[in-house]
Amino acid sequence: MSDFFESGAKGALALGNRGPLRFEPNGDLAADILDAYWRCGFYVFEGVITDDEIDEIKTELFELLDRAPTGRDADTDRHGRPAVGVGLERPCFRFAQPLGDPFGGSQANRGRYQIEMNPVEVSADAPSEVLLHITGVMQLMDSVLRLYGHPQLLRVAAAINGPDFTPFTSGVWIKEPGLGAAVAWHQDGTTHWDSPELDPGTHGFNFMSNLFSTNPRSALWVVPGTHAGGRVDLVAMAEESGSDQLKGAVPMLCQPGDVAICNRQVVHGSFPNTSDTMRATVNFGFHRRASVLGHVGWDKEPYTAERIIARSRVVQLGIDARRQRFPDETSYVYQPVAEEAATLQLNEATRESILKNYNVLDIGI
């Protein structure tokens, strides 16, 4: 795969969809950034998060990993202590076979993982499973909750999805060096493919904040432009390419502090991390309100205005958490809960009433 990785990296750097996060004098997101995002389906904002803030997130992440359960059925950490997150309504830690593909070819997430990534042989001393993803992470890491309230990123969310944008999910993807599992090629959206109103932004987007440098072996890969053509036949794409090395795919190459925005309709996935570099990516996304309100997504019932507001309050907690940590920073004004913003401050009461188990209210389409 060396030639594939090398050519993909060259292609990624030639796309013209990376650079500093910039806004027009009137406050709008820079037009050339929007153009590149809608052309490619992703954009890499370089150097958005300061080194100090990245260090805070990394420190808290490693503390969390030290307290994490040792496996999917475990309730203790590596030291034999009760693991963090035990007792929450929804398990936060997801595990996978080292260098494996836990989703490919399965019916997970409504069958969106149509093909399986080629397996990679593991060493005899490899663990039986490794951590792949931490969901509901903002109740476990204040540093990620503060990142969630980043004013410039929220301005981007409003530019893409409108000022009444609604939350999706949040988490951290973990790809240990030499062990990290693959995530099969897929498109995130599952509900609106047959809608006559489908357009390239219907299923929203994800922010991806990288804590370490990525390389072609560890990075997320994207097939640029596939967000604009509706649901893709991934089996046919793999057959045309002759393998899981899809034609035209490029790696999302990032440095610590870079934040990528990735359209949820673009074809993307990752290979087993055979590199000697860890990847840890903080991930959270947003939808258009119109794509959510009244639609049946991951829940059994249509999303109501009350349900959307309940989950949106976590955005305001993130804004307040950031205000407390960075008081000189101008906070973002989040329209959906602006009238009650003064009561949505991060404290012990709101940690219990709003933040705890917030991921049960995650909104997926």
N, C-alpha and C positions, 0 to 999 in steps of 0.2 A: 504493500500500500504506500510505500515511500513516495513514488511518483505522483500518486493521487493526492497525498498530503501536500507535496511541494507545489503542484500546479494549483491546488485549491487555495493555498495561502497567497500565491501571486494574484489569483483572480480576486480574492477578497480585498486586497490593497488597491486594486485597480477600479473598484466600483464607484468611488467618489461619494461614499455614504458614511464618512466619519469626520470628526472634527469637534471643536469646542461647542458647547451649548450656547447658542446666541439668540437674541431677540431683536426684533425691529424697534426703532425709536418709539413706536406707538404701543409697544408691549407684546405684539404678536410674535409667535415663533418665527424665526428667520425663514423666508420663503424658499430659499434653496434647500434648507434642511427638510422642510415638508415635501418638496418635490422629490428629493432623493429617497425619503422614507416611502412615499407612495409608489415610487418606481421599483424599489428593491424589496420592500416588505420588512426592512429593518434598517437601523441607523445606530452607529456607535458614537455616543457623546464622550469625548475624551476629557479626563481630568475633572469630572464633576464633583467627586467626593474628595475632601482633603485627606492628606496622609494621616493626620491625627484622628479623624473620624474613622477611617479604614482600620487603624490600629485598635480603636475602641471596639469596633465590631468583631475583629479577629480575636481579640482577647476574650470577649464575652462568648464567642462561638466555641473556642477551645475549652472554656470552662463548662459550657453546656455539653460538649462532646464527652468530657470527662465524667459527667453525671448521667449520660444517656444510658438507656437499657442496653444490655449486651447483645440482644437479639429480639426478633419479633415477638417471641413468647416470654421474654424475660421481664421481671419487674425490679431487678437490681442492676446497679452499674458495675463497672469493672472492679470496683473496690468492695463489692458486696453490700453497698448502701442502697436504700430505696431509690430507685431511679427517678429522675425528674419527669414530670408529666403523668405519673401514675395517678389514676383517679379522675383524669379529665374525661369529658364525654366522648371525645374522638381521639384515638391514638395519634400521636404526633410524629412518630419515628417509623419510617418505611425502609425495609431491608431488601437486599437482592443478592443473588449468587455472584461472587467475584468474577469480573470480566464477562458476565452473562448478559442476557437480554430478558428482563422479567415481563415485558409487555408484548413483544413482537409476535404477530400471528395469533394473539389471544383476543378474547371479547372484552378486554378491559376498556373502560371509557367508551362504551358503545361501539367497540370494534374499530376504533380509529387507527390502531397499529396494525396495518394490513400485512406487513412483511416482517420477517425476523432478521436481525442483524447476524452476520456470520460469527460463529462462536470463536473464542480465543482460549487456548489451553492455559490452565492455571497451574501453578507449582503445587507440589504435593503438600507443602506446609502452609498453603493459603487457608484462611478461615473459611468456614462453611457459608457464611453470609457477611455482608458488609452494609453499612449504612448508605442509603442512596438519597433520601429526602427527609427533611423535617418540615412538617406543615404546622399551621397555627403558631408560627414561630414568634409572633409579636407578643404573645403572653409569656414567652420564655426569655426573650432578649429585648431589653429596653433600647439597646442601640439600634435594632432593626425597627422598632416602633418609631424612633426619632427619624430614621431614614424615610420611613413611610410618609412623614409630614414635611419632607424637603420641599421648600416653596418653589424652586425652579422646576423640579420634576412634576409637581402638581400643576404648574402652568402648562407644561407639555401635555399632560393628560387632558386639560381643558381645551387645548388647541386641537387635539386629535378627536376627542369624544364630546366636546361641548362642556360648558361650565357646570352642568348637572350630571357629570360623569358618575358612574356607580362602581363600587369595588368588585373585584373578582376574588382571587385567593392570594395567599402569601406563603413563602417558605424559603428554604435554603437547600439547594442541590449540592450534594457532596460526592466528589469523584476522587477517591483516594488514589495516589500514584501506584500504578501497577496492579490495581485491584478494582477500581471504579467500574461499575456496570454500565452497559449501553442503555440508551433510550431509543427505541426503534423510530424510524421515520414516521412522521404523522403530521396532520393538521389538527390544531386544538379544537376548533369549533365542532359542535355536534348537532345543533338544533335548527339552524337557519339555512341549510344548504339548498333547500327546495323553495325558499321564499322568493316571490317575485321582486321583493325589495332588496335582495342580496346585493351588496357591493363590497369593494375591497376592505372596508372597515367594519363590517357588520358584527363580527365576533370579538372586537376589541383588540387589546394588545397587552404585552407584559414588559415591565422594566426588569432588566437583569444587571445587577451590580456585582462586579467581580472583585474578589478580595485578593486574588493572586493572578499573575500573568497566565494567559491561556496560550496554548500552542495547538497545532492541527490535531494532535493525538488526544488532547484533553478537552478541546473546545466544543461548544455547540456548533452544528453545521446547519446551513440554510440553503435552500434552492431559491435564489432571488427571483421575484416576480410571480411566484406560484400563488400568492395571496389573491391575485386578481382574476383567476380563471375558474372559480368555483371549486367543487370537490374534485380532488385529483385521484386518478387510478394509480396507486403506488405500486401495485403488482406489475402493471404495464411499464411504469418507469424503471423498475428494477430489471425487468426483462430486456428493455431497450438498452440499459446500461451494462447488462451482463453480470451484475452483482449488486450488492448493497452500496457500492460506490456510485451514487447517482450522478449523472451527467449535469454539469453546471453548478454543482454544490460547492459552497465555500465555507470555511470556518469563520466563526465570529471571534476574531482576534482582539483581545482586550488586555489592558494593563490594570493594575490595582487602582481603583478610583474611577475607572471608566464605567459608564452606565449605558447599556444597549437598550433600545426599544425594539421589540420584535412583534410583528403582527401575528395574531393567533391563527390566521388562515394560511400563513406561509408554511410550506413543507420544511420541517426541521427535525433534527434528531442528533444523537451523539454516539460515537463509537466507544467501545471499551477503552478506558484510560490506560493505555500501555506506556504512557510517558512516566518520567520520574518527578512530575510536578502535580501537586494537588490542585483541584479546581473546587472552589466554594463560591457559589453564585446565589446572592440574595435576590429573590424573585417575588414581584407582586404586580398585579395587573388591574386594568380598569375597562369597563364597558361603556357604551352609550346607554343612556337611560331608556331610549326607545327600543333597544334590542332586548331589554330585560323586562320592563313593565308589562304585565299581562301575559308573559310567555312562560311556558313550562320548560325549565332547564333541568338542572340536577335534582331539584325538588319534585315531589309528586304533584304539587299544586302550582298554579301560575304565581309568579312573583307579584306581590302587591306593593303599593306605595309604602305601606307601613313596614313591610319586610325590608324594602330597600333602605329606608331611613334607619332602621335598627342596625343594619350592617354599616351604613355610612357614618354612624357616630364614631366608629373606630378610626376613621380618617381624621376626625377632629381631635381625638385623643392623641393621635400621632403628631398633629400640628401643635398641640399644647405641650406634649413631651419635648418636642424640639424647642419650643419657646422657653421652657424651663432650662434646657441645656445650653441654648444659644440665644440669650436674651437680646443681643444686639442685632439679630437677624430679623428682617421683616417677614412676618408670618403670612402664609397664604390664607385667603378668605375663601372658605369652601361653601359655595352657595347652598347646597341642599340642607345643611344644618346651621346656617349662619344665624338664624334667629335664636337658637338655643346654645350657641357656641360658648357663651359665658358660663354655662352650667356644665359643660363637657371638659372639665379639667382633669388631668391625670392625677389621681390620688388613691388612697387605699379603697375608698368607697367605689370609685369607677373601675378600679382594677377588678373588683369582685362583681360588679353589676353589669359591666359592659365588656371588659377585656377578657375575662375568664371565659373560656369556651366560645370565643367569638367566631372561631372557624366553623362552628356548627351552622352559622348563618352565611357562610361564604356563598357567593352567587356565581353559578357556572352556566354557560350556554354553549 
